[in-house]
């Protein structure tokens, strides 16, 4: 689900959330309670009626989240895992690996990801997108040498993202309760089910024999996870806000609506 984090980061940088520039370089302080009591940090100005402003803002960001207590704890776990494990590993990967190798690794795994992209484009009867994704697979797998290079993008065929969660949404399946997955991040019940279907389909198709090789070499799965985090620009705590959980939840939910509607 890390690709959703990338979309969240892009939307936030586009203006949905902005902070005071004077605080842009200030260190991020994480509450020891794990984001469970953000309202306790508010300072109200009676003259500006800030209490009512904050209350109305939170209502606008409201998302169906019956598992909020659990989700906040998982969100805090993801924050710490990212800070103490994931990002240090990514930094080490960046340090020891030349940039052209990292680019080749990313292209290879993105080429594998075009298999479920094509499957879901077909299931949604998106003819143009299906043809473009098919062309990408053919070009990148042959001319691009198993996807290590990406000539398709240079030829005007950018990568499109489609998953089974979007397919279910296309046919009217509601998202259901918001759900934060360990490591993967924001999701909901529909998209979590879709993630399992995509993984199962990719394993069954076994494109370029990667799924079979990965069963005997789990380090390949580890490399794929590191590469996914390497390609994702989102960073926990970058909003420098006690309402980060609410904002990420809202942006994820709305972005998924846009992806399904396109």
N, C-alpha and C positions, 0 to 999 in steps of 0.2 A: 503494500500500500504506500510505499514511500513515494510513488508518482503523484499521489494526492497531496502529499506534503509539499512537493514542488509547485503544484498549482496553487496551493494556499499561499506559499511564499510570494508567488508572482502577483496574485490578487492583492495581497497586503501591500506590496511595494508599489502597486499601481494607485493606491490612495484610499483603500478601504480603512486602513488604520495608519495613522501618522503620529509621530511623537515630537516633542520639543527638540529642535536641533541642538540646543545647548546641552542636551542630555544624551546625545547619540553615542558618545564614547564612554558614558558612565558605566561602571561595572554593574552587572546584573546580580541582584540579591534575591535569592530564592527563599521563600518562607519555609521554615522548618515544618510547618503543618501540612506541607504538600498541597497547597492551593485550596485548602478546604474552607478558609474563612476570608475571602477577598474583601468583603464589606468592612471588616474590622480595620482596614487600612485607609478607608476614605476619610478625607477632611472636608467638612461641610462649611460653606460660606452662607450664612442665613440671608445676607443681602442679595445674593445671586440665586437663592433657592436651589443650591446645587444638589441637595438631597433629591428633590423631585426630578431634576435633570438626569441624575444617575439612575434613578429608579426607572424612568421611562426608557432610558437607553437599554437597560438590562431586559426590560420587557420586549423591546424590539429584537433583541438577540435571542429570544426564547426559542428553544428547540426541544422536541419531545425526548426527554432523557431520564427515564425512570430508574436507570442504573447509575445515576450521577455519582453517588458516594463511591461505588466501586470504580467507575470510570476515572474519577479524579485520582484515586490511588494508582491506577495503572498509568495514567498520564504522568504522575510524579515519578513512577518507576522508569518510564521511558526517558524522562528528562535526565535522570541520574545515569541510566545505562548509556545514553548518548554522550553524556559529559565524561564519564569515567572509562567507557569501553569503546563504543562505536567510533566516536570522532578521533580518539588517539590511534585506533587501528587504521582509520582512513588517512590520518596524517602520516603514519608510517608507510602506508601503501604509496602515498604521493611522493614521499621522500626517496624511497628505494626504487621506484619504477619510473622510467623515462616517460615523458608526456605522450609520445607516439604509441607506446605500448598500452598506456591507459586508454587512449582513444580507440585502439584496436579492440581491447577488451570490451569497452562500452558498446562499440559497433556490433561486436559478435553477439552479446547478450540482447541488444535491441533487435537484432535480426531474428533471434529466437522468439522474442516477444511479439513479432509480427504474425506468428502463427495463430495465437488466440485472437489477435486483432482482426485477422482475416476471418476466422470462424465467426466471431461476433458481428462483424460487418455483414456477413452473409445471412446470419440469423435475423438481423434487423432489416434485411432487404435494401441495404445501402449499396446500390449497384456501382456508382462511381467510386466510392471509397473502397469497395471490394476489389475493383479492377486496379486501382492505384496501389493497394497493399499487395496484390498479387504481383504486379510489376516490380515493386520494391523487393519482394522476396526473390524473384527470379534474377534481377540485376545484382543484388547484393550477395546472393549465394554463389553466383557464377563469376561475374566480372569482379565482384568484391571479395572473392576467395573466402567462401564460407561466412561472409559477413564481417570480415576484419576491416574492410573498407566500406564506405557508404556512398557509392556513386549515384544512387537513386536520389538522394537529397540534392546533390549537385545538379541533377537533371530535372529538378522541379517536382520531385515526388517526396514531400516531407512526411515524416512518420506521423501516423494517426493513432490515437489511443482508443481502443474499444475493449471492454471487458464484459463478463457475463452479468455483473451487477447492472451495467447500463442496459444490457439486453432485457433483463427482467423489468427494469424501469420502463423501457420502451413499450413493453406489453402491459403496463399499468400496475405492476407489482409495487406497492408502497415500500418506502425505505425502512419503515419500522423504527424501533428504538435505536437511538444513537449508541454506538459501542466503540470503546477504545481498545484496540488490540495491542497486546504486548509486542514491543519492537516495531510492528507495522504501523501503529498509530491510528488516526481517526477512521471510523468505518460506521456501518449500521448493520442490522441483521441481514438485510437483503444483500448488501455488498460483501459481507463476510461469506455468505453462502456462494456468491458469485466467484469469490476468490478461490474457494475450494474446487469449484467446477473448472475454472481456468487451469488450475494446477493439475487436476486429474486429466483434463483433455491434453495438455501439453505433454504429460508423461505418456499417455496412450499413443499420441502421434509419434513421439520419439524422433523429432526432427533432427537430422544430422547425428542421430544416435547419442545425443547429449544426455537424455534422461537415463538411458541404460548405463552409460559411463559414470554418471553422477551417483548412481546407486552403489558403485564400487569405489568411488572417489569423492567422498563428501566434501573434500577441500574445494571442489568445483562449485558446490552450492555456497560455501563460505565466500569464495571469490565473487560470486554473483551478488551476494548480499552486500559485500563491501563496495562493489562497483555501483550498486543501486544507491547506497548512501553517498558515495562520491559524487554521483550525478544530481543529488538532491540538495538544493541550496537552503532549504528551511533549517533554522536553528532554534531550538527551544530557548526561551528567555529573551529572544531578540526584540520582542515587543516592549520589554521593560514595563509591564503592566500587570496589576493584580488580577485583571480580567482576561488573561491570555487564554485560559481554558475555554471561556465562553466565546471568545472571538474565533478561535480555531474551530470550535464546534459549529458555529454559525456559517463561517466561510466554507467549510467542507460541505455542509448540507446544501448550501445554495449553489456551490460549484457543481455538485453532482446533478442538480436539477438542470443546469445549463448544459452539461455534457449529454444528458439524456435527450434534451430537446433539440440539440443541433443536428 
